[in-house]
Amino acid sequence: MRQAGDAEGLRVALDHADVPEDADDGAWDPGAPVRAEAAIALATLDDPVVKDGLADALWDPNRAVRTAALDGMAARERPVAVGPLLKVLAEWPYPAEYAAMEKALAILVRWAPDGGAEAFAQGVSHPAAPDLDRCHHDVLLALLAADPTGEEAATARVADKLAAELAEAEDEAHAARIGELLMWLGPAAADSIVTALSADTPSPAAVRASGRLRDARAVEPLVALLGAPEVETRSEAATALGHLNDTRAVQALIGATQDSEQTVRDAASEALNAMGMAAVIIGVASVLRETVREQLAAAADSGVAAQPLPAGTEDKTPPATDEPVPPPPTWTQEVLTRLLRRAGGQA
């Protein structure tokens, strides 16, 4: 059939014999050698049925048949069944198929298909895909390095697609999977996420990812999101700022501790606690500056300026007067009291 170029016949031969349940060890699978030879022969042909035939062979229950399909593909110069090959890399069980995954990856790196890394990332980001593993990390980076458009351009494309997918995540587990993939991409992922934060309504998942990526460029967009109308967005922004641990966010987080929603107040307080003494110092300094400004403004409004004491009266006790009732503490003084207590000082 191979000599005759009978691709359809070889395709049918891949279904040869009923495969028993324990076919993987080959002991009770008399049809396995026929299917293996059919897979190798099919890989030598160029016909529309080759892709589907090899796709089936890659998922054959017998390891010998799967290996034969890979060997046949490895002998080809022209790519074939790239999609199915990327699919098995994303979905084959690890570490049971580690050797086969290495062979499949070597084939793809040699073929260097355009968009291979994007297709693989889409496959492993799917909620039904196996748990992410170090092997998936290595495969993704290898495919990015082999991309014909260049590693940098390919990485940026994958990051943009994952960031867009993050906004449509089905649930928190799906968002966490996408977030882990983004972390593998490094600075390119940070570029995409920072851009996503500037959207009119960034998703809470994107806000969470910005904290995990720990890129300082996210500080200003996250500070702005502390004023977002959505409670979840404000809360996630406060948490993300805590992960970034950047003191530029301290004043905004102090303000968020007065948010109308308890979840936001709690997230802001936890973020400040995570920053430790640096947040307290910055907070105290900012509060003191504001207090001084308030006092100067009050003095200017009253039109009263401080006058020096007359000569010779420095030690004299001033005449008794009715002491004015002290005004209630300002918001800044209340915040200062809380910060001092948090630092272990006196109120």
Stockholm file with secondary structure:
# STOCKHOLM 1.0

chainA/1-347         MRQAGDAEGLRVALDHADVPEDADDGAWDPGAPVRAEAAIALATLDDPVVKDGLADALWDPNRAVRTAALDGMAARERPVAVGPLLKVLAEWPYPAEYAAMEKALAILVRWAPDGGAEAFAQGVSHPAAPDLDRCHHDVLLALLAADPTGEEAATARVADKLAAELAEAEDEAHAARIGELLMWLGPAAADSIVTALSADTPSPAAVRASGRLRDARAVEPLVALLGAPEVETRSEAATALGHLNDTRAVQALIGATQDSEQTVRDAASEALNAMGMAAVIIGVASVLRETVREQLAAAADSGVAAQPLPAGTEDKTPPATDEPVPPPPTWTQEVLTRLLRRAGGQA
#=GR chainA/1-347 SS CTTTTCHHHHHHHTTCSCCCTTGGGSTTCTTHHHHHHHHHHHTTCCSHHHHHHHHHHHTCSSHHHHHHHHHHHHTCSSCCSHHHHHHHHHHSCTTTTHHHHHHHHHHHHHHCCTTHHHHHHHHHHSTTSCCCCHHHHHHHHHHHHHCTTCHHHHHHHHHHHHHHHHHTCSSHHHHHHHHHHHHHHTHHHHHHHHHHHTSSSCCHHHHHHHHHHTCGGGHHHHHHHTTCSCHHHHHHHHHHHHHHTCGGGHHHHHHHTTCSSHHHHHHHHHHHHHHTHHHHHHHHHHHHHHHHHHHHHHHHHHTCCCCCCCTTCTTSCCCCCCCCCCCCCCHHHHHHHHHHHHHTCCC
#=GC SS_cons         CTTTTCHHHHHHHTTCSCCCTTGGGSTTCTTHHHHHHHHHHHTTCCSHHHHHHHHHHHTCSSHHHHHHHHHHHHTCSSCCSHHHHHHHHHHSCTTTTHHHHHHHHHHHHHHCCTTHHHHHHHHHHSTTSCCCCHHHHHHHHHHHHHCTTCHHHHHHHHHHHHHHHHHTCSSHHHHHHHHHHHHHHTHHHHHHHHHHHTSSSCCHHHHHHHHHHTCGGGHHHHHHHTTCSCHHHHHHHHHHHHHHTCGGGHHHHHHHTTCSSHHHHHHHHHHHHHHTHHHHHHHHHHHHHHHHHHHHHHHHHHTCCCCCCCTTCTTSCCCCCCCCCCCCCCHHHHHHHHHHHHHTCCC
//
